Amino acid sequence: MLGLRGKIQGLVLLTATPLQVHTVEVWDMLNFLGMSADWTDLAFVRFYDALAKPSSSQDELESISRLFRAFEAQFGEVSAEVVQAKNQTSRIKATQLLRTLRDQANLPRRALTFLSVIGRIRI
């Protein structure tokens, strides 16, 4: 499939069954559509493993933040409304979470008081 990249204008992938695959196989499909270089297969797996935890370590938060910034750089900013709706949280917490993820410095992430939200963020 990767050999098709750049040779075709579009592609429709259909399945009659739900995906029951390893996380890296999902990355393969998304990478085919154009992921930034920061989103390697290993980074993708680690990102979703960290999000599956009830709370994340500082190293995991830094990695999540870096990948989130790479995502926004490629696809545009995620709105507070989207975070608020998908995470069923207040607009204030959604805005604070986005600000914290976007900040290059790690101090705001160290001060997070709602780490459990990071573990369940959906974008």
MOHUZI-V701530 format. One record per residue. RES is the residue in one letter. SS is DSSP state (alpha for helix, beta for strand, coil for the rest). PHI is phi as a letter, one per 30 degrees, with the letter a starting at -180 (999 if undefined). NEAR is the number of other ideal C-beta (glycine too) atoms within 10 Angstrom. Layout:
RES SS PHI NEAR
RES SS PHI NEAR
This chain:
M coil 999 10
L alpha d 8
G alpha d 6
L alpha d 9
R coil e 12
G coil i 6
K coil c 6
I coil b 7
Q coil d 4
G coil a 4
L coil a 10
V coil c 4
L coil c 8
L coil b 4
T coil b 6
A coil c 4
T coil b 5
P coil d 6
L coil d 9
Q coil b 6
V coil b 10
H coil d 10
T alpha e 15
V alpha d 12
E alpha d 11
V alpha d 15
W alpha e 20
D alpha e 15
M alpha d 12
L alpha d 11
N alpha d 18
F alpha d 14
L alpha d 9
G alpha j 10
M coil c 18
S coil d 15
A coil d 8
D coil d 16
W coil d 18
T coil d 14
D alpha d 15
L alpha d 10
A alpha d 17
F alpha d 20
V alpha d 15
R alpha d 17
F alpha e 20
Y alpha d 12
D alpha d 12
A alpha d 19
L alpha d 15
A coil d 11
K coil d 14
P coil d 9
S coil b 14
S coil c 21
S coil d 11
Q alpha e 11
D alpha d 11
E alpha d 18
L alpha d 20
E alpha d 14
S alpha d 17
I alpha e 20
S alpha d 20
R alpha d 15
L alpha d 20
F alpha d 20
R alpha d 16
A alpha d 16
F alpha d 19
E alpha d 16
A alpha d 11
Q alpha d 13
F alpha c 12
G coil j 8
E coil d 11
V coil d 19
S coil d 13
A alpha d 19
E alpha d 11
V alpha d 14
V alpha d 22
Q alpha d 18
A alpha d 12
K alpha d 14
N alpha c 17
Q coil h 8
T coil b 19
S coil d 11
R alpha d 11
I alpha d 10
K alpha d 16
A alpha d 22
T alpha d 16
Q alpha d 19
L alpha d 22
L alpha d 21
R alpha d 11
T alpha d 22
L alpha d 24
R alpha d 14
D coil d 13
Q coil d 8
A coil d 9
N coil d 14
L alpha e 8
P alpha d 15
R alpha d 18
R alpha d 11
A coil c 8
L coil e 18
T coil c 8
F coil b 13
L alpha e 14
S alpha d 12
V alpha d 18
I alpha e 23
G alpha d 16
R alpha b 14
I coil d 18
R coil b 10
I coil b 14
